[in-house]
Amino acid sequence: MKVYEGKDIRNLVIMGHSHSGKTSLVAAMLYTAGVTPKLGRVDDGTTVTDYDEEEIDRQMTVSTGIASAEWRNVKINLLDTPGFTMFAHEAKIAMLAAEAAVVVVDGVSGVEVVTEKVWQYAEEIELPRVIVVNRMDRERANYETALESLRNAFGRQVTPVQIPIGSEKNLKGVVDLVNMKAYTYDIGGTGKGNEGPIPADLEAVCKDAHEKLVELIAEGKDELMQEYFDNGTIIEEHLITALHEAIRDDKIFPVVFASGLGVIGTDHLLDFIVDYCPTAAEHRAVQAAPEAAGNGHAAERKVSDSEPISLYVFKTANDPFSGRISYFKVFSGVVKNDATLLDFTRRTQEKLSHLSTPQGKSLVPVPELHAGDIGAIAKLRETLTGDTLGDKSNPIEYPGVKLPEPAITFAIEPKSRNDEDKLSSGLHKLMEEDPMVRFFRDSQTKEFLIAGTGQQHIEVIVSKLKKRYHTEVVLKAPKVPYRETIRGKADVQGRHKKQSGGHGQYGDCKIKMEPLERGKNFEFVNDIFGGSIPKNFIPAVEKGIVETAARGYLAGFPVVDFRVILYDGSYHDVDSNEMSFKMAGRIAFKKAMEQAKPALLEPIMHVEITIPDEFAGSIMGDLNSRRGRIQGMDNKAGKTIVKAECPMSEMLTYGADLTSMTQGRGSFSMEMAHYDFVPAIAQEKIITQYKASRGEVVEEEE
């Protein structure tokens, strides 16, 4: 494949809400550019960027797909990202490899939940944005309504650089407001338009829109303002340069119109990308991670061939045939085939054999890649997403993406012994691909847990496990790791005596039990005087208590935060042994629990919920119904951040509930805060369920 320099490369992350037609638009652009012999369709599973079995079956993008096209001797790398809110983190990661974002909006629906979310991600890193109002041939598609929706959400910087010709099924093409020419298309054609004059019925609208665009571009540029005042317009050549700079500097968010499925406007979109989107060489110097700068590491690196080699891995995939594939952006220098680079993140050397450029699932071999280009390499030994590789004599380490903690956790059980053996290996490969997946074992409940962004996210992971790694699992709600403790004191005797011919068994101990402050777990005090229990048997008493406490008293949960004082006892010269005193300790513990007012503790979570202001009241009401305690509220850019503490048992399905309460516009994070007493009614219910599960008869209260 041809090699391109940074000035001839455009890297674009394609993002937006689900079903806005992102993948269809990318397919149409690749078809128009001659990359594919016919138009790929999502419904047929024939698009270049949705090639995973899971994506084809579900007809939705679940991970970033990468493809490239050549247009007017420029290489355009397209990163097609998912639009479902549970996979939106993929867009956030892919942005690091782009110089601009193409925000795709549906011509009927306008701005939706994920449109706002990915816009905010781009805003955080000051990534230039181009808006494509897609599916303009749909029934009820309206450019004025779509434009109003965009301006209400993103401000006056949103400005059309095209006007559509016709609408719905009569969509014919677009008028370019820079050169004031019309481009018409045949629906379902090649995507290459016919240039002509502006239709008479659109002349006045286009003239007015052109003047507004020129005014906005000229704002803040004295020489352009002077030209505008002197001539009443700005010549096209100056306008193209000024619009390119305004987009690059994040001052204008241009709006273009298209239909991916109808292949309308796609050649003009490719032209627009070549003329107006920032080149890879125009990317500002890339900053190193603050914690890595210094110690011989550079603080920043210019995107230039003349700088030392550095590249950043932004995606990892596991292919059944090729093994692990690492997708990367070359931030500086020229990377050649068979280069040996140091992974600065892991301090290991990696050899880059079979350097390629990605085209969907295919990898096209290439001899070298210049600064600003995107490439792929198979079978790196240790490198993973977020790692920086480069010339060991010129170290630099780029920052990774900060992702939120997973929002939902399920218990996961292998269906068979065979599945159990393969589970860990398969899940760890999927975790390499998706940094939002977590897999761990709960030390108390002994369950394997899998965590992700939502139920659909977990379902996709489980489906991949089955299809790729032939591992079947069952998902269950995780158990709440309750604890047991005491509220009162006890003073008891535990005696174990057994006579059965020959040597008998004899152990006798007296203990006091009292509560400890929360989090202190267990304390054993040996207060024996005068040898009433020989020293070598005292550890056996403690062991008996510890083992019995681990099995629980009320409902099978470990007993914590208590102190035992061993103060007296007796022994037999012949019949006493360690086992006898261990049994005595067990008996004493159970008797003490009867007296010491046993109680259940539950985990309390610290919860932070971010929602649009209009949902604040209903969210707080819902938290109160979940026994939540509001700790505080902040307001930031039209969003309310509610901080609260809430029992874990009330939050197991919160992700799905929050989605329905906020129409998918809310997000939350949750972490363990502390343990607190379970209310009496809830405690009785838990104990009853525990006894029922053991087949014990539960006495009804009269």
PLY file of the C-alpha trace (Angstrom):
ply
format ascii 1.0
element vertex 702
property float x
property float y
property float z
element edge 701
property int vertex1
property int vertex2
end_header
0.00 0.00 0.00
1.05 3.61 -0.68
2.88 5.51 2.08
1.55 8.94 3.12
3.08 11.87 5.00
1.27 13.70 7.81
0.15 16.61 5.58
-1.67 14.08 3.37
-3.45 12.22 6.20
-6.81 12.97 7.85
-7.81 10.96 10.94
-11.49 11.15 11.83
-13.43 9.52 14.65
-17.02 8.90 13.52
-19.38 9.14 16.50
-22.98 9.82 17.48
-26.13 8.20 18.84
-27.10 4.66 17.86
-29.09 4.31 14.61
-27.92 7.69 13.30
-26.33 5.77 10.40
-22.61 6.10 11.22
-21.59 2.69 9.85
-23.77 3.15 6.73
-22.18 6.58 6.14
-18.66 5.11 6.44
-19.69 2.29 4.05
-20.97 4.88 1.54
-17.73 6.92 1.77
-15.61 3.78 1.18
-17.83 2.83 -1.79
-17.66 6.34 -3.30
-13.86 6.34 -2.89
-13.66 2.99 -4.72
-12.44 0.98 -1.71
-15.36 -1.47 -2.00
-16.84 -2.67 -5.31
-20.39 -2.35 -3.97
-22.13 -0.56 -1.14
-21.83 -2.39 2.20
-25.07 -2.65 4.20
-25.55 -3.17 7.94
-28.69 -5.27 7.32
-26.70 -7.67 5.12
-23.65 -7.77 7.42
-21.44 -6.56 4.54
-19.98 -3.31 5.93
-16.20 -3.03 6.28
-16.18 -1.67 9.84
-18.83 -3.96 11.43
-17.15 -7.31 10.85
-17.31 -8.99 14.26
-19.82 -11.87 14.45
-21.52 -10.13 17.40
-21.95 -6.88 15.40
-23.37 -8.67 12.37
-25.87 -10.66 14.48
-27.02 -7.65 16.51
-26.77 -5.15 13.60
-24.98 -2.67 15.82
-21.39 -1.54 16.39
-19.90 -2.76 19.68
-16.24 -1.80 19.20
-14.32 0.70 17.08
-13.85 -0.39 13.45
-11.05 1.18 11.37
-10.90 1.65 7.61
-9.21 4.06 5.22
-9.83 5.56 1.79
-7.73 7.56 -0.65
-9.40 10.71 -1.98
-7.58 13.32 -4.08
-4.21 11.79 -3.06
-5.07 12.13 0.63
-5.41 9.15 2.99
-8.55 9.40 5.16
-8.55 7.10 8.22
-12.07 6.53 9.54
-12.64 5.24 13.09
-16.25 4.04 13.27
-17.33 3.97 16.95
-20.40 2.50 18.72
-23.44 4.68 19.43
-25.10 2.74 22.25
-24.53 4.44 25.60
-23.05 1.24 27.10
-20.28 1.22 24.49
-19.69 5.00 24.35
-16.32 4.56 26.11
-15.02 3.16 22.79
-15.48 6.62 21.22
-13.63 8.26 24.11
-10.63 5.97 23.59
-10.63 6.34 19.76
-10.60 10.15 19.96
-6.93 10.06 20.98
-6.08 8.78 17.48
-7.99 11.53 15.59
-7.49 15.17 14.63
-11.23 15.78 14.26
-14.56 14.18 15.09
-17.41 13.65 12.64
-20.54 13.85 14.81
-23.34 12.04 12.95
-26.90 13.16 13.74
-30.14 11.61 12.46
-32.12 13.97 10.19
-35.37 13.15 12.04
-34.25 12.72 15.67
-31.64 15.52 15.86
-29.45 15.65 18.99
-29.88 12.56 21.20
-28.38 11.24 24.45
-25.11 9.83 23.10
-24.70 12.84 20.76
-24.42 15.00 23.90
-22.15 12.49 25.65
-19.58 12.16 22.84
-19.72 15.93 22.21
-18.72 16.44 25.83
-15.84 13.94 25.43
-14.59 15.88 22.37
-14.97 19.19 24.22
-12.80 17.92 27.09
-9.84 17.34 24.76
-10.66 20.31 22.44
-11.11 18.04 19.43
-12.47 19.90 16.35
-15.96 18.73 15.31
-17.75 18.45 11.96
-21.48 17.64 12.10
-23.09 15.41 9.46
-26.90 15.42 9.47
-27.43 11.96 7.98
-30.45 10.01 6.71
-31.91 13.17 5.16
-33.93 10.96 2.76
-35.99 9.57 5.68
-39.64 10.43 6.12
-40.01 13.57 8.32
-36.31 14.48 7.93
-36.08 18.27 8.13
-32.88 20.32 7.93
-34.30 23.34 9.79
-35.52 21.22 12.73
-32.21 19.34 12.86
-30.27 22.63 12.77
-32.39 24.11 15.57
-31.79 20.99 17.69
-28.01 21.30 17.11
-27.88 25.02 17.93
-29.95 24.58 21.09
-27.53 21.88 22.26
-24.18 23.25 21.08
-24.54 27.02 20.53
-24.16 29.55 17.73
-20.83 28.11 16.54
-22.96 25.44 14.83
-23.34 26.73 11.28
-24.41 25.07 8.02
-21.88 24.98 5.18
-24.43 23.24 2.96
-28.16 23.41 2.30
-29.94 20.20 1.19
-31.78 20.18 -2.13
-35.18 18.58 -1.52
-36.05 16.43 1.47
-37.31 12.98 2.47
-37.68 10.73 -0.61
-37.21 13.78 -2.87
-33.70 14.50 -1.55
-31.62 15.35 -4.63
-28.33 16.71 -3.30
-26.70 19.68 -1.58
-25.69 23.29 -2.21
-22.12 24.18 -1.16
-22.33 27.53 0.67
-18.62 28.26 0.14
-18.44 28.02 -3.66
-22.23 28.53 -4.10
-22.68 25.56 -6.44
-25.25 22.74 -6.39
-24.43 19.03 -6.49
-27.17 16.56 -7.44
-27.17 12.77 -7.16
-29.02 9.66 -8.24
-30.38 7.81 -5.16
-28.44 4.59 -4.70
-25.84 5.69 -7.26
-22.05 5.84 -6.95
-22.14 8.88 -4.66
-20.49 11.10 -7.27
-22.59 14.20 -7.85
-23.25 16.40 -10.88
-22.23 20.05 -10.46
-24.73 22.69 -11.53
-26.43 26.00 -10.69
-28.41 26.51 -7.46
-32.14 25.72 -7.97
-34.18 28.95 -8.28
-36.37 28.16 -5.25
-33.27 27.92 -3.02
-31.33 30.96 -4.28
-32.55 33.42 -1.62
-32.11 30.91 1.24
-28.59 30.00 0.08
-27.56 33.66 -0.39
-28.67 34.50 3.15
-26.93 31.40 4.60
-23.74 32.20 2.62
-23.60 35.73 4.07
-24.06 34.45 7.63
-21.29 31.87 7.09
-18.92 34.52 5.70
-19.63 36.83 8.66
-18.95 34.05 11.18
-15.70 33.02 9.44
-14.50 36.64 9.25
-15.16 37.30 12.96
-11.96 38.16 14.81
-9.83 38.26 11.62
-9.11 41.89 10.73
-7.88 41.29 7.17
-10.97 39.19 6.33
-13.32 41.74 7.90
-11.67 44.48 5.80
-12.06 42.36 2.63
-15.70 41.70 3.55
-16.46 45.42 4.10
-14.61 46.50 0.94
-16.09 43.89 -1.42
-19.24 42.67 0.35
-17.83 39.12 0.28
-14.61 37.12 0.64
-13.06 35.36 -2.35
-13.39 31.57 -2.33
-9.66 30.88 -1.93
-9.46 33.03 1.22
-12.73 31.56 2.49
-11.45 27.96 2.19
-8.25 28.77 4.12
-10.14 30.73 6.81
-12.79 28.01 7.26
-10.07 25.34 7.54
-8.37 27.38 10.29
-11.66 28.12 12.08
-12.54 24.39 12.20
-8.99 23.44 13.28
-9.07 26.06 16.07
-12.49 24.85 17.31
-14.22 28.17 16.48
-16.81 26.80 14.06
-18.76 23.54 14.03
-19.77 23.16 10.35
-22.91 21.22 9.39
-23.10 19.14 6.20
-25.98 16.96 4.96
-25.97 13.44 3.53
-27.65 10.08 3.17
-25.39 7.09 3.75
-27.89 4.50 2.51
-28.88 6.66 -0.48
-25.20 7.49 -1.20
-26.04 11.19 -1.46
-23.45 13.84 -0.63
-20.67 11.37 0.17
-18.21 12.64 -2.47
-18.78 16.17 -1.22
-18.22 14.99 2.36
-14.88 13.45 1.30
-13.98 16.74 -0.44
-14.95 18.64 2.70
-12.70 16.41 4.86
-9.73 16.92 2.51
-10.18 20.71 2.26
-11.30 21.69 5.74
-10.45 19.08 8.37
-7.10 19.42 10.20
-4.25 17.39 8.71
-2.36 14.88 10.87
0.66 17.24 10.72
-1.44 20.08 12.18
-2.05 18.18 15.43
-0.65 20.25 18.28
2.33 18.83 20.19
1.22 15.73 22.10
1.60 16.05 25.87
3.16 13.26 27.93
1.44 11.86 31.01
2.25 14.32 33.86
3.49 11.52 36.14
5.83 10.22 33.40
7.37 13.56 32.32
10.87 14.10 33.73
13.28 11.30 34.70
14.67 11.44 31.19
11.19 11.32 29.60
10.14 14.16 27.27
7.19 16.34 28.35
5.76 16.62 24.82
6.42 15.54 21.25
5.62 17.29 17.95
3.73 15.28 15.33
6.59 15.25 12.85
8.70 12.77 10.87
11.88 14.47 12.12
11.11 13.72 15.80
12.19 10.44 17.52
9.80 7.50 16.99
6.82 7.21 19.35
3.45 5.51 18.96
0.39 5.05 21.15
-1.73 1.86 21.21
-5.42 2.83 21.31
-7.09 -0.53 20.59
-6.39 -4.24 21.10
-8.22 -7.12 19.43
-7.78 -10.89 19.72
-8.11 -12.76 16.45
-8.46 -16.58 16.44
-5.88 -16.84 13.61
-3.56 -13.81 13.99
-3.56 -13.67 17.80
-3.42 -10.32 19.54
-3.61 -7.31 17.17
-2.51 -3.87 18.41
-3.87 -0.76 16.65
-1.77 2.35 17.10
-1.29 5.99 16.09
2.23 7.09 15.13
2.66 10.35 17.04
6.22 11.05 15.88
8.99 9.74 13.65
8.74 7.13 10.89
8.01 3.54 11.92
9.54 0.93 9.59
8.79 -2.76 9.21
10.81 -4.99 11.60
11.64 -2.04 13.89
12.45 -2.93 17.52
10.86 -0.50 19.98
10.68 -0.25 23.74
7.28 -0.37 25.44
7.80 2.49 27.91
4.71 1.50 29.92
5.89 -2.09 30.59
9.66 -1.70 30.07
9.75 -4.53 27.51
11.11 -4.68 23.96
8.77 -5.41 21.04
9.58 -6.22 17.41
7.15 -4.78 14.83
7.09 -7.44 12.10
4.37 -7.35 9.41
3.55 -3.64 9.78
0.06 -3.06 8.37
-2.68 -0.52 7.89
-6.17 -1.71 8.96
-9.06 -2.09 6.53
-11.84 -3.49 8.72
-10.82 -7.03 9.65
-8.12 -7.12 6.93
-4.57 -5.92 7.56
-2.88 -4.45 4.47
0.97 -4.74 4.61
2.89 -1.46 4.42
6.71 -0.86 4.52
6.55 2.17 6.83
4.18 4.60 8.55
4.81 8.32 8.98
3.96 10.59 11.90
0.20 11.02 12.12
-0.76 7.73 10.45
-2.66 4.79 11.96
-1.33 1.24 11.79
-1.74 -2.28 13.15
0.65 -5.00 14.20
0.00 -8.61 15.22
1.52 -10.71 17.98
3.17 -8.13 20.21
4.10 -10.08 23.34
3.04 -7.80 26.19
1.77 -4.49 24.77
-1.84 -3.58 25.56
-4.23 -0.64 25.04
-2.88 2.59 26.54
0.81 1.67 26.12
3.42 3.94 24.52
6.21 2.46 22.37
9.22 4.25 20.96
12.94 4.78 20.61
14.52 3.69 23.92
17.07 6.54 23.80
14.23 9.14 23.57
11.58 8.01 26.05
8.11 9.53 26.36
4.89 8.09 27.81
1.47 9.34 26.68
-1.50 9.45 29.05
-4.25 6.85 28.74
-7.97 7.59 28.86
-9.60 7.96 32.26
-12.66 5.71 32.18
-15.40 5.53 34.82
-15.75 2.47 37.04
-18.17 -0.21 35.72
-21.79 0.39 36.70
-23.16 -3.15 36.96
-21.90 -6.46 38.35
-23.15 -10.00 37.79
-22.16 -13.30 39.33
-20.89 -15.62 36.60
-20.98 -19.43 36.77
-19.48 -21.83 34.21
-22.05 -24.33 32.91
-19.67 -27.29 33.11
-16.23 -28.29 34.37
-14.92 -27.93 30.84
-16.25 -24.35 30.71
-14.67 -23.62 34.10
-11.20 -24.48 32.75
-11.58 -22.08 29.79
-13.42 -19.23 31.54
-10.48 -17.27 32.94
-8.41 -17.46 29.74
-11.32 -16.31 27.51
-12.35 -13.48 29.81
-8.80 -12.16 30.13
-8.54 -11.95 26.33
-11.85 -10.03 26.23
-10.58 -7.72 28.99
-7.55 -6.92 26.80
-9.98 -5.76 24.10
-12.36 -3.83 26.35
-10.91 -1.92 29.33
-14.42 -1.45 30.80
-14.76 -5.18 31.59
-13.70 -6.41 35.04
-13.47 -10.02 36.24
-12.68 -10.95 39.85
-13.54 -13.29 42.71
-15.36 -12.07 45.81
-13.29 -13.36 48.74
-16.34 -13.56 51.02
-19.12 -14.95 48.83
-16.56 -17.03 46.79
-18.43 -16.02 43.61
-16.78 -15.08 40.33
-18.02 -11.61 39.37
-18.05 -9.82 36.01
-18.59 -6.06 35.83
-19.34 -3.76 32.90
-21.19 -0.63 31.80
-24.66 -2.21 31.67
-26.62 -5.40 31.13
-26.30 -5.30 27.32
-22.53 -4.84 27.64
-22.27 -7.95 29.86
-24.56 -9.92 27.50
-22.26 -9.10 24.56
-19.22 -10.30 26.56
-21.01 -13.55 27.49
-22.02 -14.08 23.85
-18.40 -13.53 22.68
-17.21 -16.02 25.30
-19.53 -18.63 23.82
-18.88 -17.94 20.12
-15.14 -17.28 20.23
-13.89 -19.33 23.15
-16.63 -22.01 23.31
-17.26 -21.22 26.98
-20.83 -21.17 28.27
-21.74 -19.36 31.49
-24.82 -18.49 33.53
-25.35 -14.93 34.80
-26.89 -14.28 38.22
-27.37 -11.26 40.43
-24.37 -11.12 42.78
-24.84 -11.98 46.45
-24.68 -9.05 48.83
-21.69 -9.63 51.17
-23.51 -9.12 54.48
-21.65 -9.46 57.78
-22.83 -10.35 61.28
-21.79 -8.65 64.53
-22.94 -8.11 68.13
-24.49 -5.11 69.88
-24.21 -6.41 73.48
-21.92 -8.34 75.85
-21.87 -11.95 77.00
-20.17 -14.08 79.67
-20.44 -17.83 79.01
-18.88 -21.22 79.57
-18.18 -23.70 76.82
-17.58 -27.29 77.91
-16.93 -30.25 75.64
-16.97 -33.66 77.39
-17.12 -37.02 75.68
-16.43 -40.48 77.10
-16.27 -43.44 74.76
-13.99 -46.11 76.23
-10.27 -45.52 76.49
-9.27 -41.88 76.22
-12.18 -39.43 76.40
-12.36 -35.77 75.29
-12.46 -32.88 77.70
-12.17 -29.12 77.13
-13.65 -26.33 79.23
-13.36 -22.58 78.76
-15.00 -19.43 80.06
-15.12 -16.39 77.78
-16.42 -12.85 77.74
-17.53 -11.36 74.42
-17.97 -7.65 73.64
-18.39 -5.46 70.53
-15.45 -3.77 68.79
-15.66 -0.58 66.74
-16.58 -1.00 63.08
-13.76 -2.33 60.92
-11.65 -3.85 63.76
-12.78 -7.39 62.80
-11.65 -9.66 65.70
-9.50 -9.52 68.78
-8.58 -12.44 71.08
-7.36 -11.69 74.61
-5.70 -14.40 76.71
-6.50 -13.54 80.32
-5.76 -16.96 81.86
-3.94 -16.97 85.21
-2.72 -19.90 87.28
-2.72 -22.41 84.42
-6.45 -23.26 84.46
-5.93 -24.00 80.75
-2.44 -25.10 79.63
-0.77 -22.62 77.25
-0.56 -25.13 74.40
-4.41 -25.48 74.32
-5.21 -21.72 74.25
-4.62 -21.33 70.45
-7.12 -24.21 69.93
-9.84 -22.21 71.77
-9.14 -19.21 69.51
-9.18 -21.40 66.38
-12.55 -22.91 67.34
-14.02 -19.42 67.79
-12.54 -18.07 64.50
-13.76 -21.05 62.42
-17.27 -20.87 63.88
-17.44 -17.08 63.46
-16.56 -17.49 59.75
-19.67 -19.67 59.28
-21.97 -17.10 60.89
-24.70 -17.39 63.48
-27.82 -15.60 62.19
-27.73 -16.14 58.42
-24.45 -17.78 57.47
-22.38 -14.57 57.11
-19.02 -14.05 58.87
-19.18 -12.52 62.36
-16.93 -9.45 62.66
-16.00 -6.60 65.01
-15.98 -8.47 68.33
-13.51 -9.17 71.11
-13.22 -12.45 73.02
-11.55 -12.56 76.42
-10.59 -16.05 77.60
-10.40 -15.76 81.39
-10.91 -19.22 82.94
-11.48 -22.92 82.29
-10.40 -26.38 83.31
-8.68 -29.41 81.82
-8.13 -33.13 82.35
-4.64 -34.59 82.53
-5.51 -37.50 80.24
-8.62 -36.53 78.21
-7.75 -32.92 77.24
-6.26 -32.26 73.80
-6.33 -29.54 71.12
-9.46 -30.89 69.44
-11.37 -30.86 72.77
-10.52 -27.20 73.43
-11.33 -26.29 69.81
-14.79 -27.83 70.35
-15.13 -25.98 73.68
-14.33 -22.71 71.86
-17.07 -23.42 69.30
-19.64 -24.17 72.01
-18.68 -21.03 73.94
-18.95 -18.86 70.82
-22.47 -20.10 69.99
-23.65 -19.55 73.59
-22.13 -16.05 73.64
-23.89 -15.12 70.39
-27.24 -16.02 71.97
-26.63 -13.46 74.72
-24.74 -10.70 72.87
-27.62 -9.31 70.75
-26.44 -10.49 67.31
-27.21 -8.22 64.33
-26.64 -8.10 60.57
-24.41 -5.53 58.86
-24.81 -4.50 55.21
-22.37 -2.83 52.81
-23.15 0.86 52.26
-22.01 2.28 48.92
-20.87 5.79 48.14
-22.82 6.73 45.01
-22.24 9.69 42.67
-24.97 10.31 40.09
-24.71 12.79 37.20
-28.01 13.79 35.60
-29.56 16.68 33.63
-31.02 19.25 36.05
-34.64 18.41 35.23
-34.30 14.90 36.71
-32.82 15.96 40.08
-36.11 15.83 42.02
-37.18 12.38 40.84
-33.67 10.93 41.36
-33.54 12.18 44.96
-37.02 10.79 45.64
-35.93 7.44 44.22
-32.78 7.40 46.39
-34.89 8.02 49.50
-37.06 5.02 48.58
-33.84 2.94 48.43
-32.89 3.95 52.00
-30.30 6.33 50.57
-28.85 9.29 52.47
-28.13 12.38 50.36
-24.65 13.71 51.20
-24.59 16.74 48.93
-25.30 18.19 45.48
-23.22 20.10 42.91
-24.24 21.81 39.69
-21.99 21.89 36.66
-22.87 23.00 33.13
-26.56 22.09 33.27
-25.84 18.82 35.07
-26.67 17.99 38.69
-24.22 15.76 40.57
-25.89 14.00 43.50
-23.68 12.39 46.14
-25.32 9.83 48.40
-24.79 6.75 50.53
-27.03 3.80 49.81
-27.18 0.11 50.79
-25.68 -2.19 48.16
-28.76 -4.43 48.26
-30.87 -1.52 46.94
-28.45 -0.69 44.10
-28.04 -4.05 42.30
-30.30 -3.01 39.39
-29.66 0.73 39.58
-27.99 1.00 36.15
-31.13 -0.12 34.28
-33.39 1.91 36.61
-31.37 5.11 36.12
-31.45 4.63 32.33
-35.27 4.41 32.33
-35.69 7.32 34.79
-33.46 9.70 32.80
-34.13 8.43 29.23
-30.53 7.20 29.17
-29.05 10.61 29.99
-27.85 9.80 33.52
-24.66 8.08 34.64
-23.37 6.95 38.01
-20.35 5.54 39.80
-20.37 3.50 42.98
-17.75 2.34 45.45
-17.76 0.68 48.85
-17.98 3.15 51.76
-18.52 1.17 55.01
-20.78 -1.35 56.80
-23.84 -0.39 58.84
-26.66 -2.21 60.69
-29.49 -3.70 58.65
-32.93 -2.41 59.76
-34.92 -4.95 61.82
-37.57 -5.71 59.17
-34.98 -6.28 56.44
-32.89 -8.39 58.86
-35.80 -10.72 59.59
-36.39 -11.18 55.87
-32.73 -12.12 55.22
-32.68 -14.59 58.13
-35.96 -16.17 56.95
-34.59 -16.60 53.40
-31.41 -18.15 54.78
-33.31 -20.67 56.91
-35.63 -21.53 54.01
-32.63 -22.15 51.75
-31.31 -24.65 54.35
-34.68 -26.36 54.63
-35.20 -25.17 58.22
-38.74 -24.64 59.50
-39.42 -20.94 59.90
-41.71 -20.18 62.84
-44.56 -17.80 62.04
-45.09 -14.97 64.50
-48.59 -14.91 65.92
0 1
1 2
2 3
3 4
4 5
5 6
6 7
7 8
8 9
9 10
10 11
11 12
12 13
13 14
14 15
15 16
16 17
17 18
18 19
19 20
20 21
21 22
22 23
23 24
24 25
25 26
26 27
27 28
28 29
29 30
30 31
31 32
32 33
33 34
34 35
35 36
36 37
37 38
38 39
39 40
40 41
41 42
42 43
43 44
44 45
45 46
46 47
47 48
48 49
49 50
50 51
51 52
52 53
53 54
54 55
55 56
56 57
57 58
58 59
59 60
60 61
61 62
62 63
63 64
64 65
65 66
66 67
67 68
68 69
69 70
70 71
71 72
72 73
73 74
74 75
75 76
76 77
77 78
78 79
79 80
80 81
81 82
82 83
83 84
84 85
85 86
86 87
87 88
88 89
89 90
90 91
91 92
92 93
93 94
94 95
95 96
96 97
97 98
98 99
99 100
100 101
101 102
102 103
103 104
104 105
105 106
106 107
107 108
108 109
109 110
110 111
111 112
112 113
113 114
114 115
115 116
116 117
117 118
118 119
119 120
120 121
121 122
122 123
123 124
124 125
125 126
126 127
127 128
128 129
129 130
130 131
131 132
132 133
133 134
134 135
135 136
136 137
137 138
138 139
139 140
140 141
141 142
142 143
143 144
144 145
145 146
146 147
147 148
148 149
149 150
150 151
151 152
152 153
153 154
154 155
155 156
156 157
157 158
158 159
159 160
160 161
161 162
162 163
163 164
164 165
165 166
166 167
167 168
168 169
169 170
170 171
171 172
172 173
173 174
174 175
175 176
176 177
177 178
178 179
179 180
180 181
181 182
182 183
183 184
184 185
185 186
186 187
187 188
188 189
189 190
190 191
191 192
192 193
193 194
194 195
195 196
196 197
197 198
198 199
199 200
200 201
201 202
202 203
203 204
204 205
205 206
206 207
207 208
208 209
209 210
210 211
211 212
212 213
213 214
214 215
215 216
216 217
217 218
218 219
219 220
220 221
221 222
222 223
223 224
224 225
225 226
226 227
227 228
228 229
229 230
230 231
231 232
232 233
233 234
234 235
235 236
236 237
237 238
238 239
239 240
240 241
241 242
242 243
243 244
244 245
245 246
246 247
247 248
248 249
249 250
250 251
251 252
252 253
253 254
254 255
255 256
256 257
257 258
258 259
259 260
260 261
261 262
262 263
263 264
264 265
265 266
266 267
267 268
268 269
269 270
270 271
271 272
272 273
273 274
274 275
275 276
276 277
277 278
278 279
279 280
280 281
281 282
282 283
283 284
284 285
285 286
286 287
287 288
288 289
289 290
290 291
291 292
292 293
293 294
294 295
295 296
296 297
297 298
298 299
299 300
300 301
301 302
302 303
303 304
304 305
305 306
306 307
307 308
308 309
309 310
310 311
311 312
312 313
313 314
314 315
315 316
316 317
317 318
318 319
319 320
320 321
321 322
322 323
323 324
324 325
325 326
326 327
327 328
328 329
329 330
330 331
331 332
332 333
333 334
334 335
335 336
336 337
337 338
338 339
339 340
340 341
341 342
342 343
343 344
344 345
345 346
346 347
347 348
348 349
349 350
350 351
351 352
352 353
353 354
354 355
355 356
356 357
357 358
358 359
359 360
360 361
361 362
362 363
363 364
364 365
365 366
366 367
367 368
368 369
369 370
370 371
371 372
372 373
373 374
374 375
375 376
376 377
377 378
378 379
379 380
380 381
381 382
382 383
383 384
384 385
385 386
386 387
387 388
388 389
389 390
390 391
391 392
392 393
393 394
394 395
395 396
396 397
397 398
398 399
399 400
400 401
401 402
402 403
403 404
404 405
405 406
406 407
407 408
408 409
409 410
410 411
411 412
412 413
413 414
414 415
415 416
416 417
417 418
418 419
419 420
420 421
421 422
422 423
423 424
424 425
425 426
426 427
427 428
428 429
429 430
430 431
431 432
432 433
433 434
434 435
435 436
436 437
437 438
438 439
439 440
440 441
441 442
442 443
443 444
444 445
445 446
446 447
447 448
448 449
449 450
450 451
451 452
452 453
453 454
454 455
455 456
456 457
457 458
458 459
459 460
460 461
461 462
462 463
463 464
464 465
465 466
466 467
467 468
468 469
469 470
470 471
471 472
472 473
473 474
474 475
475 476
476 477
477 478
478 479
479 480
480 481
481 482
482 483
483 484
484 485
485 486
486 487
487 488
488 489
489 490
490 491
491 492
492 493
493 494
494 495
495 496
496 497
497 498
498 499
499 500
500 501
501 502
502 503
503 504
504 505
505 506
506 507
507 508
508 509
509 510
510 511
511 512
512 513
513 514
514 515
515 516
516 517
517 518
518 519
519 520
520 521
521 522
522 523
523 524
524 525
525 526
526 527
527 528
528 529
529 530
530 531
531 532
532 533
533 534
534 535
535 536
536 537
537 538
538 539
539 540
540 541
541 542
542 543
543 544
544 545
545 546
546 547
547 548
548 549
549 550
550 551
551 552
552 553
553 554
554 555
555 556
556 557
557 558
558 559
559 560
560 561
561 562
562 563
563 564
564 565
565 566
566 567
567 568
568 569
569 570
570 571
571 572
572 573
573 574
574 575
575 576
576 577
577 578
578 579
579 580
580 581
581 582
582 583
583 584
584 585
585 586
586 587
587 588
588 589
589 590
590 591
591 592
592 593
593 594
594 595
595 596
596 597
597 598
598 599
599 600
600 601
601 602
602 603
603 604
604 605
605 606
606 607
607 608
608 609
609 610
610 611
611 612
612 613
613 614
614 615
615 616
616 617
617 618
618 619
619 620
620 621
621 622
622 623
623 624
624 625
625 626
626 627
627 628
628 629
629 630
630 631
631 632
632 633
633 634
634 635
635 636
636 637
637 638
638 639
639 640
640 641
641 642
642 643
643 644
644 645
645 646
646 647
647 648
648 649
649 650
650 651
651 652
652 653
653 654
654 655
655 656
656 657
657 658
658 659
659 660
660 661
661 662
662 663
663 664
664 665
665 666
666 667
667 668
668 669
669 670
670 671
671 672
672 673
673 674
674 675
675 676
676 677
677 678
678 679
679 680
680 681
681 682
682 683
683 684
684 685
685 686
686 687
687 688
688 689
689 690
690 691
691 692
692 693
693 694
694 695
695 696
696 697
697 698
698 699
699 700
700 701
